[in-house]
Amino acid sequence: MSTVLEQPTLADRAALGGDAAATDSAAADAHARRARRERVLRWVAPIAIALAALGLWELVVWWNDVPHYILPGPSLVAQSLVEDWGTLSGSLLVTLQVTFMALAVAIVGGVGLAVLFSLSKWVELSLFPFAVVLQVTPIVAIAPLILIYVDSTQVALLICAWIVAFFPILSNTTLGLNSADHNLQNLFELYGANRWQTMRFLRLPAAMPYFLGGLKIAGGLALIGAIVAEFAAGSAGTGSGLAYRILEAGYRLDIPRMFAALVLISLTGIAIFLASSLLSHLLLRRWHESAVKRES
């Protein structure tokens, strides 16, 4: 006996197509809900943990009746931040000026030297060890010497912050320039591109993610270098940064003000990191795998 296979009718095909479309729609909706939940959790979870920690801190201080000159509560720190904003904001601007100037010099010098390294292996072998020496030497140890040998305190602070921020830019950018696809480099040579054309259209774009990764690190390190240099300088007056305000508050046992200055430093570091992360996302989101949004 022979079995006759029935062909699916148009109604069956339409039903199958409708089921597939419904399945795809349900999967898309589930993916959209999951993405929204992840975006919310990305912000809500850290904020909730921070609020819980602040609440616990306030409770411990209140429950144990801890004196404010030993450990102030978050409410007292916030009050000090508001009341002393005129002084602290001026010091914050001084610290930010040193930080961003050092970061700018580190970017220009680090990228320029990295390009030079990529063009000449002998230059890289000759100079890179000295960059490593700058990186591994503790800035807290050499800051007093820089302050002695440099007449201008502002320039000395700038040098200290630059030393700390320089190496991540140089190292990451050099790695990125050397990581360009060798097959594409051979293709550029095949089509007669010179070294600068290859650098501009191939190696620099390939190094962009590495440079931006180094920028995230260097931004925070520049702030740390500026703070350490200000501690070593210990200058007073209107031109003093946040580090001196911390020392001043410690001498006066004004611990709430000290915590307020520390909060400003932390918030500044977070803002610098978020700004560099946003810049990285805007520059890489259309073409690099680290920033391209995947559908699944």
Secondary structure by P-SEA (a helix, b strand, c coil): cbbbbbcccaaaaaaaaaaaaaaaaaaaaaaaaaaaaaaaaacaaaaaaaaaaaaaaaaaaaaacccccccccaaaaaaaaaaaaaaaaaaaaaaaaaaaaaaaaaaaaaaaaaaaaaacaaaaaacaaaaaaaaacccccaaaaaaaacccaaaaaaaaaaaaacaaaaaaaaaaaaaccaaaaaaaaaacccaaaaaaccccccaaaaaaaaaaaaaaaaaaaaaaaaaaaccccccccaaaaaaaaaaacaaaaaaaaaaaaaaaaaaaaaaaaaaaaaaccccccccccccc
